[in-house]
Amino acid sequence: MIGIAVIGAGRIGKIHAANAAGNARLSLKYVVDPYGDAAGLAQEHGAQTTDVEQVWADPEVAGVVIASSTDTHLDYTLAAVRAGKHVFCEKPLDQDVDRALGALKELEAAGPKILLGFNRRFDPNFASLRAQLSQGAVGALETLHIISHDPAPPPPAYIKTSGGIFKDMSIHDFDMARWLLDEEIESVFASASVLIDPEIGAAGDFDSAKIILRTVTGKLCVISNSRRSGYGYDQRIEAFGSKGLIRADNALETTVQTWTEPGAKNAPFQNFFLDRYADAYRIEMQHFADVVEGKAAPLADQHDGVGALLLAEAAEESARTSSVVMLAAKYAQ
């Protein structure tokens, strides 16, 4: 079995720890978190608590899952690969694109592989959409619509440390756009507002945004983000091609419908990302096992992490300046 350590015992660390412990090919050996309940999480899954130095030194640990606070992602990733450990790092790779770019050469030269936690690539519905696009089911892709609206806004305290809506929330959509468009994005235009919670604005962030991406050949992608939908967790993609449309719709709590005289009534949307993407997280961990064993290249790596971060910074600049941001050639991923 493959020895695994999870760094970070918070909300996403708990998901990854459970999926690692429940995977027949993996052995969750350590949980590390000097600030969270590492002991409770480790006990739940039959693991041990320790510090990162022990993780780096233990030859039985082949892979490390980095689910700690965002400001530690890149430092832990560098330390892990220097210790010869494969890495599964949650997004974003870092909050600063220049710092992430500065680490690329070392990460590229490292023997261990790096999987970036863009879990939506592993969602069966989105993966099917991409496969059909690649097979030419609707001809050449021309435009893309990505809708990502949260059920309710997070607390202002979270906003202050999140990195902002573009690096915290939109970054998943930037990665999905890059994955589906499959060509270089040359320009970004974003318009953002505070329409939901004034405290989010007081924290220096936005809670609503519309973003337009344009590729080098003129393909267009529109991304819609909101911190509050009012009707559930809204996750949809529409891909318009030269011969038609491919659409991935929302996941419902059940497939049951009630048909009465007033009309048809569906079950509500799955209301939280941990429910909506539960399958994706499990598949992602299975993929990490493949990466560690050398059976697969990471579906999303450090280059994808930098590429999405670049778009996030460009969107932030565009929203603050009300201008189109042209992506510098030296940053092209």
Summary of the structure (lengths in Angstrom):
residues: 333
radius of gyration: 20.1
end to end distance: 34.7
largest distance: 67.1
contacts: 1128
relative contact order: 0.16
helix: 41%
strand: 26%
